Amino acid sequence: MTASPEQRWVVWRQDDNGNRYVVARGRSRAEADELAATLEARGHKQLYWVAPDE
């Protein structure tokens, strides 16, 4: 899938119990990647990833 420049992205979080939550949505890919990296760098056990906003 090729993203258009207008494509919006969602930052997801999964906790150590397997529960998944939307952290932020409607961001550009760069903004979403930056937020996910910032949250991941905090060193908690949660997993963060970026996906297209549907």
VOFINU-724815 format. One record per residue (C-alpha): residue number from 1; residue in one letter; chain; x, y, z. Coordinates in Angstrom, 3 decimals, m for minus. Last residue first. Layout:
<recs>
+-----+------+------+----------+----------+----------+
| pos | code | unit |        x |        y |        z |
+-----+------+------+----------+----------+----------+
| NUM |    A |    A |        X |        Y |        Z |
...
+-----+------+------+----------+----------+----------+
</recs>
This chain:
<recs>
+-----+------+------+----------+----------+----------+
| pos | code | unit |        x |        y |        z |
+-----+------+------+----------+----------+----------+
|  54 |    E |    A |   m8.747 |    4.030 |    8.357 |
|  53 |    D |    A |   m5.788 |    5.683 |   10.026 |
|  52 |    P |    A |   m2.658 |    3.998 |    8.633 |
|  51 |    A |    A |   m0.543 |    2.258 |   11.269 |
|  50 |    V |    A |    2.223 |    3.305 |   13.651 |
|  49 |    W |    A |    3.611 |    1.178 |   16.467 |
|  48 |    Y |    A |    4.212 |    1.241 |   20.202 |
|  47 |    L |    A |    5.011 |   m1.690 |   22.505 |
|  46 |    Q |    A |    4.656 |   m1.227 |   26.237 |
|  45 |    K |    A |    7.306 |   m2.505 |   28.649 |
|  44 |    H |    A |    8.401 |    0.983 |   29.637 |
|  43 |    G |    A |   11.752 |    2.391 |   28.500 |
|  42 |    R |    A |   10.756 |    5.996 |   27.877 |
|  41 |    A |    A |   12.342 |    5.642 |   24.449 |
|  40 |    E |    A |    9.229 |    3.850 |   23.120 |
|  39 |    L |    A |    7.125 |    6.933 |   23.860 |
|  38 |    T |    A |    9.482 |    9.220 |   21.971 |
|  37 |    A |    A |    9.795 |    6.760 |   19.075 |
|  36 |    A |    A |    6.003 |    6.429 |   18.790 |
|  35 |    L |    A |    5.602 |   10.216 |   18.865 |
|  34 |    E |    A |    8.242 |   10.724 |   16.161 |
|  33 |    D |    A |    6.762 |    8.024 |   13.933 |
|  32 |    A |    A |    3.285 |    9.560 |   14.275 |
|  31 |    E |    A |    4.543 |   13.046 |   13.473 |
|  30 |    A |    A |    6.479 |   11.802 |   10.425 |
|  29 |    R |    A |    3.519 |    9.757 |    9.181 |
|  28 |    S |    A |    1.199 |   12.746 |    9.502 |
|  27 |    R |    A |   m1.166 |   12.641 |   12.432 |
|  26 |    G |    A |   m4.883 |   11.898 |   12.580 |
|  25 |    R |    A |   m4.698 |    9.538 |   15.529 |
|  24 |    A |    A |   m3.060 |    9.369 |   18.934 |
|  23 |    V |    A |   m2.611 |    6.750 |   21.665 |
|  22 |    V |    A |   m5.028 |    4.152 |   20.302 |
|  21 |    Y |    A |   m5.088 |    1.203 |   22.683 |
|  20 |    R |    A |   m4.219 |   m2.493 |   22.567 |
|  19 |    N |    A |   m4.366 |   m4.902 |   25.520 |
|  18 |    G |    A |   m1.808 |   m7.727 |   25.329 |
|  17 |    N |    A |   m1.159 |   m7.888 |   29.078 |
|  16 |    D |    A |    2.281 |   m6.249 |   28.677 |
|  15 |    D |    A |    0.647 |   m3.208 |   27.116 |
|  14 |    Q |    A |    0.086 |   m2.619 |   23.424 |
|  13 |    R |    A |    0.149 |    0.950 |   22.175 |
|  12 |    W |    A |   m1.028 |    2.321 |   18.841 |
|  11 |    V |    A |   m0.099 |    5.530 |   17.022 |
|  10 |    V |    A |   m2.525 |    6.263 |   14.180 |
|   9 |    W |    A |   m1.688 |    7.785 |   10.791 |
|   8 |    R |    A |   m3.287 |   10.190 |    8.319 |
|   7 |    Q |    A |   m2.793 |    9.930 |    4.568 |
|   6 |    E |    A |   m2.817 |   13.352 |    2.857 |
|   5 |    P |    A |    0.597 |   12.801 |    1.243 |
|   4 |    S |    A |   m0.778 |    9.531 |   m0.185 |
|   3 |    A |    A |    0.338 |    6.251 |    1.297 |
|   2 |    T |    A |    1.360 |    3.393 |   m0.970 |
|   1 |    M |    A |    0.000 |    0.000 |    0.000 |
+-----+------+------+----------+----------+----------+
</recs>
